[in-house]
């Protein structure tokens, strides 16, 4: 197999004037497609809860209002459990991929999240939802660690950042699938109150992808060589977690974990609530059109909204689509932007603009009842910067570690960020009256500015070969 096909490049590759897509082999495209499909379904398994959280938890609690403190508290616990599971699975399966191989571990992770998402359809109590989200997330966190390492190792240097961005950007299709499931399955009146169960049941479908992986994928040559070195030298053993905190790896790990923590806390605490923009607009319009008396009780208002549940759900899902489309563009373009202004420069740009967009949307536009047209224009830009930086994790983290630690390091950095996020959500859940989406977003927005500071301590890896 040629160097080009394996993703290793000559020392002059960084100076090459070839287009990023020039000379990419059929097998390299296949790796990108399979890794992306795994990530698409990975994200679907996470986002189907987001799309159904206002339906599933109220149903499990006996029909209480979706906006009640009890529902918000249980949903925050479910988010926290999901993030803890992702942290545990990301580290476990990342280490496993360094030890037994990328393709084998990818099969295990996909089977893991497919099985437990499907089982969630059978949940009949809130605590069961919380526990099952933990196990789903184990597979979700592990799949990203494995796939991001494999894409980086298989692609040539001139293509690596763009291909890694495309890989991570494929996540938007998972969100769009979850959005479609939310609009046409979860929110389908014909399926009644249990429509959300069908949304989770289709989570078994990704398991079929493992047959293709087993048939088509082989281990990257960089990983094979690293395994051979490990057999000859005990100092080259793969997947040793302790090495992430030694020497030059320590700074890389601290920066990586900090960036991922900021990105994941703000994703789950800010970005996903872009879906509330047009939803709240629709709710206010429905209440106004109902011509309720001025002294109408919250129960009367909730009943009007319940009678217009489908309309509210479609508005919520349309917000999610606009937010996701913008986020997808931000993810795809991260690689190109980082090739021009550096990895650190791209992170700084995304963090600064994200802070401004959050304050504008959550502090001014939504509270001041901005027009539907204005919200429709702003949501894609909001999504571009609040989500787009996440492609940087797939681009940057694999560049920080040698092959024997790549899955372990990338998986640890990305998924340890989930611990900070889990702590935040368990903290919100412990409050008697957890903050609503707008308040939560404004509380967390300054983290973007902290991200700018963290990036300044990071290593610049633009134009460099992956360390062996």
PAPA-17365 format. One record per residue (C-alpha): residue in one letter; y, z, x. Coordinates in nm, 4 decimals, padded with zeros to 6 digits, always signed. Layout:
BEGIN
  type     north        up      east
     a         Y         Z         X
...
***
This chain:
BEGIN
  type     north        up      east
     x  +00.0000  +00.0000  +00.0000
     x  +00.3465  -00.0894  +00.1343
     x  +00.6231  +00.1563  +00.2156
     x  +00.8276  +00.0035  -00.0630
     x  +00.5564  +00.0643  -00.3142
     x  +00.5183  +00.4257  -00.2140
     x  +00.8851  +00.5007  -00.2263
     x  +00.9305  +00.5640  +00.1449
     x  +01.2123  +00.3656  +00.2997
     x  +01.3260  +00.2625  +00.6415
     x  +01.6025  +00.4558  +00.8185
     x  +01.8412  +00.1744  +00.7321
     x  +01.7697  +00.1956  +00.3620
     x  +02.0774  +00.4010  +00.2905
     x  +02.2964  +00.1243  +00.4273
     x  +02.1172  -00.1493  +00.2341
     x  +02.3306  -00.3720  +00.0147
     x  +02.0409  -00.4445  -00.2189
     x  +02.0791  -00.3577  -00.5852
     x  +01.8975  -00.0412  -00.6907
     x  +01.6513  -00.2430  -00.8997
     x  +01.5811  -00.5077  -00.6357
     x  +01.2193  -00.5176  -00.5208
     x  +01.0957  -00.2426  -00.7524
     x  +00.7228  -00.2976  -00.7973
     x  +00.5293  -00.3064  -01.1207
     x  +00.3612  +00.0216  -01.0314
     x  +00.6955  +00.1935  -00.9654
     x  +00.8207  +00.0832  -01.3078
     x  +00.4957  +00.2133  -01.4563
     x  +00.5503  +00.5556  -01.2969
     x  +00.9017  +00.5677  -01.4400
     x  +00.7781  +00.4699  -01.7874
     x  +00.4943  +00.7227  -01.7956
     x  +00.7075  +01.0054  -01.6523
     x  +00.9819  +00.9235  -01.9022
     x  +00.7434  +00.9184  -02.1966
     x  +00.6137  +01.2592  -02.0951
     x  +00.9717  +01.3860  -02.0765
     x  +01.0633  +01.2246  -02.4120
     x  +00.7831  +01.4066  -02.5886
     x  +00.8605  +01.7158  -02.3831
     x  +01.2148  +01.7215  -02.5226
     x  +01.0952  +01.6388  -02.8730
     x  +00.8791  +01.9523  -02.8701
     x  +01.1854  +02.1585  -02.7799
     x  +01.4343  +01.9867  -03.0099
     x  +01.2148  +01.9803  -03.3218
     x  +01.2882  +02.3514  -03.3477
     x  +01.6626  +02.2820  -03.3193
     x  +01.6308  +02.0210  -03.5952
     x  +01.4379  +02.2591  -03.8222
     x  +01.5769  +02.6032  -03.7342
     x  +01.7847  +02.6190  -04.0529
     x  +01.4725  +02.5408  -04.2567
     x  +01.1749  +02.6993  -04.0802
     x  +01.3018  +03.0507  -04.0169
     x  +01.4554  +03.0989  -04.3654
     x  +01.1227  +02.9834  -04.5123
     x  +00.9244  +03.2256  -04.2954
     x  +01.1601  +03.5058  -04.4004
     x  +01.1050  +03.4424  -04.7686
     x  +01.3918  +03.2126  -04.8559
     x  +01.6964  +03.3968  -04.7205
     x  +02.0162  +03.2042  -04.6384
     x  +02.0094  +02.9927  -04.3233
     x  +02.3429  +03.1483  -04.2229
     x  +02.2306  +03.5097  -04.2600
     x  +02.2398  +03.7455  -03.9572
     x  +01.8628  +03.7935  -03.9911
     x  +01.7960  +03.4209  -03.9487
     x  +02.0419  +03.3916  -03.6590
     x  +01.8749  +03.6861  -03.4871
     x  +01.5212  +03.5460  -03.5207
     x  +01.6371  +03.1997  -03.4099
     x  +01.7997  +03.3509  -03.1007
     x  +01.4728  +03.5323  -03.0245
     x  +01.2840  +03.2046  -03.0625
     x  +01.5250  +03.0377  -02.8202
     x  +01.4858  +03.3257  -02.5774
     x  +01.1064  +03.3084  -02.5987
     x  +01.1145  +02.9312  -02.5426
     x  +01.3298  +02.9737  -02.2341
     x  +01.1074  +03.2465  -02.0900
     x  +00.8015  +03.0275  -02.1418
     x  +00.9749  +02.7359  -01.9718
     x  +01.0611  +02.9519  -01.6721
     x  +00.7043  +03.0768  -01.6361
     x  +00.5424  +02.7381  -01.6935
     x  +00.7878  +02.5534  -01.4718
     x  +00.7077  +02.7709  -01.1721
     x  +00.3329  +02.7893  -01.2414
     x  +00.2801  +02.4182  -01.2968
     x  +00.5283  +02.3197  -01.0244
     x  +00.3209  +02.5128  -00.7720
     x  +00.0042  +02.3642  -00.9190
     x  +00.1384  +02.0106  -00.8734
     x  +00.1976  +02.0765  -00.5033
     x  -00.1574  +02.2073  -00.4702
     x  -00.3755  +01.9779  -00.6867
     x  -00.1537  +01.6732  -00.7387
     x  +00.1193  +01.5363  -00.9628
     x  -00.0828  +01.3271  -01.2082
     x  -00.3502  +01.5924  -01.2701
     x  -00.0905  +01.8588  -01.3412
     x  +00.1084  +01.6264  -01.5668
     x  -00.1985  +01.5833  -01.7879
     x  -00.2393  +01.9616  -01.8186
     x  +00.1258  +02.0199  -01.9101
     x  +00.1335  +01.7487  -02.1787
     x  -00.1847  +01.8787  -02.3400
     x  -00.0347  +02.2288  -02.3304
     x  +00.2858  +02.1525  -02.5159
     x  +00.1183  +01.9105  -02.7598
     x  -00.1411  +02.1649  -02.8698
     x  +00.0960  +02.4573  -02.9231
     x  +00.3621  +02.2522  -03.1026
     x  +00.0987  +02.1358  -03.3470
     x  -00.0288  +02.4924  -03.3960
     x  +00.3284  +02.6014  -03.4793
     x  +00.2922  +02.4129  -03.8076
     x  +00.0537  +02.6887  -03.9144
     x  +00.2913  +02.9786  -03.8437
     x  +00.3418  +03.2134  -04.1377
     x  +00.5651  +03.4818  -03.9873
     x  +00.8802  +03.4770  -03.7694
     x  +00.7104  +03.6592  -03.4815
     x  +00.4412  +03.3900  -03.4689
     x  +00.7104  +03.1237  -03.4299
     x  +00.8623  +03.3247  -03.1452
     x  +00.5285  +03.3626  -02.9631
     x  +00.4287  +02.9978  -03.0060
     x  +00.7639  +02.8788  -02.8709
     x  +00.6752  +03.0591  -02.5469
     x  +00.3524  +02.8622  -02.5030
     x  +00.5108  +02.5294  -02.5999
     x  +00.7772  +02.5886  -02.3373
     x  +00.5230  +02.6560  -02.0636
     x  +00.4093  +02.2957  -02.0873
     x  +00.7645  +02.1683  -02.1339
     x  +00.8947  +02.3397  -01.8200
     x  +00.5943  +02.2338  -01.6148
     x  +00.6081  +01.8674  -01.7156
     x  +00.9660  +01.8260  -01.5941
     x  +00.8888  +01.9807  -01.2562
     x  +00.5932  +01.7493  -01.1997
     x  +00.7496  +01.4288  -01.3317
     x  +01.0805  +01.4686  -01.1488
     x  +00.8987  +01.5206  -00.8168
     x  +00.6738  +01.2199  -00.8767
     x  +00.9592  +00.9836  -00.9666
     x  +01.1535  +01.0898  -00.6561
     x  +00.8516  +01.0402  -00.4282
     x  +00.7534  +00.6985  -00.5612
     x  +01.0982  +00.5347  -00.5568
     x  +01.2758  +00.3830  -00.2532
     x  +01.5941  +00.5530  -00.1332
     x  +01.8342  +00.2920  -00.2738
     x  +01.6801  +00.3387  -00.6204
     x  +01.5966  +00.7067  -00.6253
     x  +01.9113  +00.8583  -00.7767
     x  +01.9414  +00.5935  -01.0476
     x  +01.5705  +00.6052  -01.1338
     x  +01.5791  +00.9860  -01.1483
     x  +01.8829  +00.9661  -01.3774
     x  +01.7050  +00.7165  -01.6026
     x  +01.4027  +00.9465  -01.6090
     x  +01.6100  +01.2439  -01.7188
     x  +01.8177  +01.0320  -01.9576
     x  +01.5022  +00.9346  -02.1445
     x  +01.5256  +01.2833  -02.2925
     x  +01.7734  +01.1499  -02.5483
     x  +01.4931  +00.9572  -02.7154
     x  +01.3088  +01.2864  -02.7593
     x  +01.6170  +01.4352  -02.9217
     x  +01.6619  +01.1280  -03.1412
     x  +01.2969  +01.1495  -03.2482
     x  +01.3503  +01.5138  -03.3385
     x  +01.6685  +01.4188  -03.5225
     x  +01.4827  +01.1538  -03.7211
     x  +01.2084  +01.4048  -03.7986
     x  +01.4745  +01.6518  -03.9092
     x  +01.6447  +01.4008  -04.1387
     x  +01.3412  +01.2297  -04.2893
     x  +01.0580  +01.4845  -04.2616
     x  +01.2021  +01.8364  -04.2326
     x  +01.4806  +01.7578  -04.4787
     x  +01.2709  +01.5406  -04.7106
     x  +01.2920  +01.6864  -05.0646
     x  +00.9519  +01.5346  -05.1479
     x  +00.7892  +01.7653  -04.8897
     x  +00.9550  +02.0751  -05.0296
     x  +01.0135  +02.3938  -04.8328
     x  +00.7260  +02.3172  -04.5951
     x  +00.8698  +01.9904  -04.4644
     x  +00.9377  +02.1625  -04.1320
     x  +00.5634  +02.2160  -04.0858
     x  +00.5044  +01.8401  -04.0819
     x  +00.7746  +01.8063  -03.8183
     x  +00.5800  +02.0365  -03.5889
     x  +00.2424  +01.8854  -03.6780
     x  +00.3352  +01.5474  -03.5304
     x  +00.3764  +01.7258  -03.1984
     x  +00.0083  +01.6556  -03.1337
     x  +00.0795  +01.2849  -03.0772
     x  +00.1863  +01.3129  -02.7077
     x  -00.1658  +01.4245  -02.6159
     x  -00.2670  +01.0575  -02.6376
     x  -00.0392  +00.9828  -02.3409
     x  -00.2713  +01.1766  -02.1124
     x  -00.5364  +00.9053  -02.1452
     x  -00.2934  +00.6498  -01.9990
     x  -00.1926  +00.8860  -01.7194
     x  -00.5553  +00.9456  -01.6234
     x  -00.6204  +00.5712  -01.6210
     x  -00.3130  +00.4403  -01.4417
     x  -00.1456  +00.6960  -01.2151
     x  -00.2433  +00.7831  -00.8597
     x  -00.0989  +01.0505  -00.6379
     x  +00.2145  +00.9566  -00.4348
     x  +00.1403  +00.8789  -00.0725
     x  +00.3909  +01.1427  +00.0396
     x  +00.1884  +01.4065  -00.1449
     x  -00.1403  +01.2741  -00.0005
     x  +00.0000  +01.2949  +00.3546
     x  +00.1325  +01.6443  +00.2895
     x  -00.2138  +01.7530  +00.1739
     x  -00.3677  +01.6076  +00.4911
     x  -00.1185  +01.7982  +00.7051
     x  -00.2018  +02.1157  +00.5134
     x  -00.5702  +02.0746  +00.5973
     x  -00.4840  +02.0590  +00.9687
     x  -00.2092  +02.3211  +00.9833
     x  -00.2007  +02.6504  +00.7951
     x  +00.1790  +02.6562  +00.8292
     x  +00.1965  +02.3427  +00.6101
     x  +00.0259  +02.4897  +00.3036
     x  +00.1680  +02.3519  -00.0231
     x  +00.3210  +02.5396  -00.3134
     x  +00.4038  +02.8691  -00.1390
     x  +00.6747  +03.0297  -00.3485
     x  +00.7936  +03.2609  -00.0719
     x  +00.9089  +02.9673  +00.1412
     x  +01.1852  +02.8936  -00.1094
     x  +01.3641  +03.2056  +00.0176
     x  +01.3347  +03.1442  +00.3913
     x  +01.5728  +02.9667  +00.6274
     x  +01.7626  +02.6665  +00.4945
     x  +01.5595  +02.6729  +00.1739
     x  +01.7303  +02.9968  +00.0690
     x  +02.0744  +02.8419  +00.0198
     x  +01.9254  +02.5415  -00.1581
     x  +01.7323  +02.7678  -00.3933
     x  +02.0296  +02.9901  -00.4736
     x  +02.2529  +02.6911  -00.5459
     x  +01.9814  +02.5151  -00.7472
     x  +01.8984  +02.8182  -00.9611
     x  +02.2680  +02.8876  -01.0218
     x  +02.3420  +02.5287  -01.1276
     x  +02.0411  +02.5172  -01.3580
     x  +02.1282  +02.8569  -01.5075
     x  +02.4779  +02.7393  -01.5920
     x  +02.3518  +02.4058  -01.7253
     x  +02.0783  +02.5551  -01.9420
     x  +02.2825  +02.8442  -02.0809
     x  +02.5562  +02.6002  -02.1807
     x  +02.3055  +02.3466  -02.3153
     x  +02.1388  +02.5925  -02.5535
     x  +02.4553  +02.7907  -02.6218
     x  +02.7079  +02.5054  -02.6438
     x  +02.5776  +02.1483  -02.6319
     x  +02.3249  +02.1747  -02.9136
     x  +02.5919  +02.3094  -03.1462
     x  +02.7760  +01.9819  -03.1360
     x  +02.5453  +01.9163  -03.4310
     x  +02.7513  +02.1651  -03.6316
     x  +03.0717  +01.9598  -03.6176
     x  +03.0064  +01.7135  -03.9000
     x  +02.7745  +01.9620  -04.0737
     x  +03.0558  +02.2129  -04.1193
     x  +03.2852  +01.9289  -04.2274
     x  +03.0319  +01.8266  -04.4933
     x  +02.9883  +02.1884  -04.6079
     x  +03.3636  +02.2361  -04.6537
     x  +03.3872  +01.9097  -04.8488
     x  +03.0977  +02.0086  -05.0772
     x  +03.2506  +02.3507  -05.1475
     x  +03.5885  +02.1899  -05.2214
     x  +03.4364  +01.9309  -05.4553
     x  +03.2445  +02.2011  -05.6422
     x  +03.5764  +02.3468  -05.7626
     x  +03.4485  +02.7033  -05.7468
     x  +03.6851  +02.9814  -05.8562
     x  +03.8895  +03.1455  -05.5809
     x  +03.6880  +03.4660  -05.6121
     x  +03.3524  +03.2852  -05.5747
     x  +03.0944  +03.4992  -05.3935
     x  +02.9137  +03.3884  -05.0771
     x  +02.5964  +03.3674  -05.2872
     x  +02.7622  +03.1174  -05.5210
     x  +02.8824  +02.9091  -05.2274
     x  +02.5363  +02.9187  -05.0703
     x  +02.3845  +02.7997  -05.3961
     x  +02.6183  +02.4983  -05.4025
     x  +02.5205  +02.4154  -05.0449
     x  +02.1520  +02.4595  -05.1295
     x  +02.1912  +02.2132  -05.4154
     x  +02.3331  +01.9633  -05.1641
     x  +02.0862  +02.0424  -04.8876
     x  +01.9981  +01.6793  -04.8128
     x  +02.3629  +01.5781  -04.7688
     x  +02.4307  +01.8701  -04.5346
     x  +02.1149  +01.7969  -04.3349
     x  +02.2064  +01.4305  -04.2887
     x  +02.5546  +01.5294  -04.1649
     x  +02.3998  +01.7772  -03.9212
     x  +02.1576  +01.5165  -03.7899
     x  +02.4327  +01.2502  -03.7592
     x  +02.6320  +01.4930  -03.5428
     x  +02.3196  +01.5409  -03.3349
     x  +02.2814  +01.1640  -03.2948
     x  +02.6422  +01.1124  -03.1785
     x  +02.6179  +01.4078  -02.9412
     x  +02.2897  +01.2787  -02.8026
     x  +02.4049  +00.9186  -02.7559
     x  +02.7008  +01.0382  -02.5521
     x  +02.4738  +01.2720  -02.3586
     x  +02.2343  +00.9878  -02.2846
     x  +02.5122  +00.7796  -02.1323
     x  +02.6202  +01.0779  -01.9252
     x  +02.2662  +01.1241  -01.7968
     x  +02.2133  +00.7577  -01.7109
     x  +02.5421  +00.7268  -01.5242
     x  +02.5076  +01.0466  -01.3219
     x  +02.3051  +00.8695  -01.0539
     x  +02.5573  +00.5875  -01.0151
     x  +02.8526  +00.8272  -01.0150
     x  +02.6834  +01.0542  -00.7603
     x  +02.6189  +00.7551  -00.5346
     x  +02.9938  +00.6855  -00.5319
     x  +03.1471  +01.0327  -00.5076
     x  +02.8488  +01.2326  -00.3854
     x  +02.6127  +01.4712  -00.5603
     x  +02.8626  +01.7570  -00.5365
     x  +03.1528  +01.5418  -00.6549
     x  +02.9600  +01.4307  -00.9625
     x  +02.8668  +01.7873  -01.0542
     x  +03.2297  +01.8989  -01.0201
     x  +03.3539  +01.6129  -01.2396
     x  +03.1032  +01.6839  -01.5161
     x  +03.1630  +02.0596  -01.5163
     x  +03.5428  +02.0355  -01.5286
     x  +03.5565  +01.7821  -01.8111
     x  +03.2831  +01.9676  -02.0044
     x  +03.4976  +02.2818  -02.0033
     x  +03.7938  +02.0908  -02.1438
     x  +03.5871  +01.9189  -02.4132
     x  +03.4307  +02.2454  -02.5339
     x  +03.7671  +02.4166  -02.5704
     x  +03.9127  +02.1141  -02.7501
     x  +03.6236  +02.0771  -02.9961
     x  +03.5420  +02.4419  -03.0654
     x  +03.8911  +02.5940  -03.0405
     x  +04.1006  +02.3253  -03.2062
     x  +03.9195  +02.0397  -03.3790
     x  +03.6480  +02.2173  -03.5818
     x  +03.8524  +02.5281  -03.6818
     x  +04.1476  +02.3097  -03.7843
     x  +03.9321  +02.0864  -04.0043
     x  +03.9789  +01.7708  -03.7960
     x  +03.9063  +01.4429  -03.9681
     x  +03.5569  +01.2980  -03.9780
     x  +03.6816  +00.9976  -03.7789
     x  +03.8196  +01.2193  -03.5021
     x  +03.4971  +01.4226  -03.4784
     x  +03.2928  +01.1021  -03.4685
     x  +03.4984  +00.9793  -03.1720
     x  +03.4950  +01.3086  -02.9817
     x  +03.1285  +01.4050  -03.0173
     x  +02.9902  +01.1327  -02.7824
     x  +03.2434  +01.2305  -02.5130
     x  +03.1559  +01.5974  -02.5638
     x  +02.7868  +01.5096  -02.5263
     x  +02.8493  +01.2879  -02.2193
     x  +02.9807  +01.5751  -02.0087
     x  +02.8009  +01.8788  -02.1551
     x  +02.4580  +01.7142  -02.1178
     x  +02.5075  +01.4478  -01.8490
     x  +02.5088  +01.6940  -01.5600
     x  +02.1421  +01.7706  -01.6302
     x  +02.0396  +01.4386  -01.4723
     x  +02.1760  +01.5868  -01.1529
     x  +01.8911  +01.8361  -01.1486
     x  +01.6347  +01.5549  -01.1444
     x  +01.8367  +01.3719  -00.8775
     x  +01.9379  +01.6670  -00.6605
     x  +01.6635  +01.9300  -00.6678
     x  +01.3792  +01.7095  -00.5317
     x  +01.6108  +01.6094  -00.2443
     x  +01.6421  +01.9705  -00.1308
     x  +01.2778  +02.0433  -00.0437
     x  +00.9936  +01.9014  +00.1713
     x  +00.7002  +01.7369  -00.0033
     x  +00.4725  +02.0413  +00.0113
     x  +00.7386  +02.2420  -00.1767
     x  +00.9004  +01.9721  -00.3899
     x  +00.7282  +02.0507  -00.7188
     x  +00.7538  +02.4237  -00.6536
     x  +01.1206  +02.4098  -00.5531
     x  +01.2423  +02.1712  -00.8235
     x  +01.0394  +02.3534  -01.0870
     x  +01.1633  +02.6937  -00.9725
     x  +01.5313  +02.5949  -00.9647
     x  +01.5313  +02.4182  -01.3001
     x  +01.3185  +02.6680  -01.4849
     x  +01.4510  +02.9911  -01.3377
     x  +01.7728  +02.8822  -01.5029
     x  +01.5910  +02.9453  -01.8282
     x  +01.5682  +03.3169  -01.7459
     x  +01.9458  +03.3533  -01.7513
     x  +01.9527  +03.1601  -02.0760
     x  +01.6755  +03.3731  -02.2259
     x  +01.8656  +03.6890  -02.1307
     x  +02.1767  +03.5532  -02.3044
     x  +01.9894  +03.4723  -02.6245
     x  +01.7986  +03.7990  -02.6375
     x  +02.1360  +03.9661  -02.5903
     x  +02.2815  +03.7733  -02.8840
     x  +01.9735  +03.8527  -03.0932
     x  +02.0119  +04.2269  -03.0288
     x  +02.3564  +04.2355  -03.1902
     x  +02.3886  +04.3506  -03.5513
     x  +02.5937  +04.0390  -03.6261
     x  +02.5101  +03.7661  -03.3678
     x  +02.8042  +03.5324  -03.2943
     x  +02.8185  +03.2031  -03.4789
     x  +02.7951  +02.8699  -03.2976
     x  +03.1701  +02.8285  -03.2405
     x  +03.2260  +03.1805  -03.1058
     x  +02.9176  +03.1550  -02.8878
     x  +03.0369  +02.8264  -02.7389
     x  +03.3820  +02.9606  -02.6521
     x  +03.2300  +03.2748  -02.4973
     x  +03.0113  +03.0645  -02.2676
     x  +03.2567  +02.7830  -02.1810
     x  +03.3965  +02.9527  -01.8626
     x  +03.0511  +02.9117  -01.7064
     x  +03.1414  +02.5472  -01.6434
     x  +03.4216  +02.6635  -01.4131
     x  +03.1764  +02.8917  -01.2334
     x  +02.9582  +02.5834  -01.1835
     x  +03.2398  +02.4157  -00.9912
     x  +03.2491  +02.7092  -00.7489
     x  +02.8694  +02.7090  -00.7060
     x  +02.8624  +02.3375  -00.6243
     x  +03.0999  +02.3908  -00.3317
     x  +02.8253  +02.5888  -00.1557
     x  +02.5639  +02.3160  -00.2057
     x  +02.4282  +02.0712  +00.0482
     x  +02.5351  +01.7073  +00.0106
     x  +02.2224  +01.4843  +00.0001
     x  +02.3657  +01.1437  -00.0907
     x  +02.2108  +00.8631  +00.1141
     x  +01.9448  +01.0838  +00.2786
     x  +01.5683  +01.0335  +00.2831
     x  +01.3477  +01.2879  +00.1092
     x  +01.2393  +01.5511  +00.3621
     x  +00.8705  +01.5270  +00.4570
***
